[in-house]
Amino acid sequence: MTRLDAELAARGLAASRTRAAREIAAGRVRVDGGIAAKASQPVTADSVIELLDPDPWVARSAHKLLGALDALGLAPAVRGARALDAGASTGGFTQVLLAAGAAHVSAVDVGHGQLDPVLAADPRVADLPGTNLRDLDLAVLGGAPVDLVVADVSFISLTYLVSPLLGVCAPGARLLLMVKPQFEAGRAGLDKHGVVTSPAARAQAVRTVAAALTAAGATVLAGAPSPLPGPAGNREYFLLARAPGAAEEPGADSAPQAGWDPEEFAAQIAAGRA
C-alpha cells in the first residue's frame, strides 16, 4: 500500500506529490470509480487511478496572477521581459509569466526544492532557492536588472522588500506586488484562524505598502483585488507600480485606471467594495 499522492507522482499523473495533493483537494482524482478525498488515501499498484480535467497550472497562485494581468492590462509589459518572481515557491507566477511571453524569469525563494521540476529545467528560468529577499541584489541575479517584478511572499511584510526589489529593477520597470493583509496587519489584526476580517485593516495594509513604494521613489499606477482568496480565506490585493529612473512616456502604462488614486482604492476596500 502507498499514499495516493505518492502513487499519482510515481505513475506520472502529477509532477510532484504537492501537485498531486492539489489535484486531490480539488476533487479531480478518481480511485476505483470514486472521487478521492484525501492525499493520504492508501492505494495499491492495482488501483485504477484517473486524473479528471487536470489544472494546467502548477499552483493555485497562477490563477491569481492571470486575473491581475487581465484586470490591469499588463500582458504587453510581460512579453519579452526579463522578470523576477519573488517568492516563487512551486512556480505558479513563473509559469504564467513564461506563458505570457517573458524572455527570462529568475525564480527566487527562501526555501529549497519547491520549484516545479519542469519549470526548473526550462532554460528560460533561473532557479534561485535559499535566497532571502531582504538580501536580494543584482549579484544574485547575475548582474542583469529586470524589467518586471512579481511578488507573492508570506510571513514578511512587503514594506521590508520594497527597497531590495527596486534595487534590481531597470529604470521604469514594472512591479506587480500581491499585498497579503494577514502579513501586513500584525497579530492584533488577525482572528483565531489567521484571517484579517476587518475591511479597515485590509485597506490600511494596502495603504502601507503603497506608501512604502512611493517613499522609495516608485510610482503606484493601479490596483486590483486578487480573483482568489488566500488558503485561509484572506482577501488579497495587487498593486502595480513603476520603478524610478525613466521618463514617463505617453501611453507607456497599460493600466486602465487613468489618474488612479491608491487612497481611493483603499477607501473602496474599507467600504467592502473591493
Protein Blocks (a to p, Z undefined) as FASTA:
>chain_A
ZZfklmmmmnopafbfklmmmmmmnopaceehiacfbfklccdfklccddehiafbfbfk
lmmmmmmmmmnopmmmmgopacddehklnommmmmmmmnopabdcdddfbehkacfklmm
pmkbccdehiafklgcfklnnopacfbdcdddehiafklmmmmmmmmpcehiacdddddf
klmnojmlpcfkopafbfklmmmmmmmmmmmmmmnopacfbdcddfbdcfkopacddddd
ddehiacdehkamcfbghiafklmmmmmmnopZZ
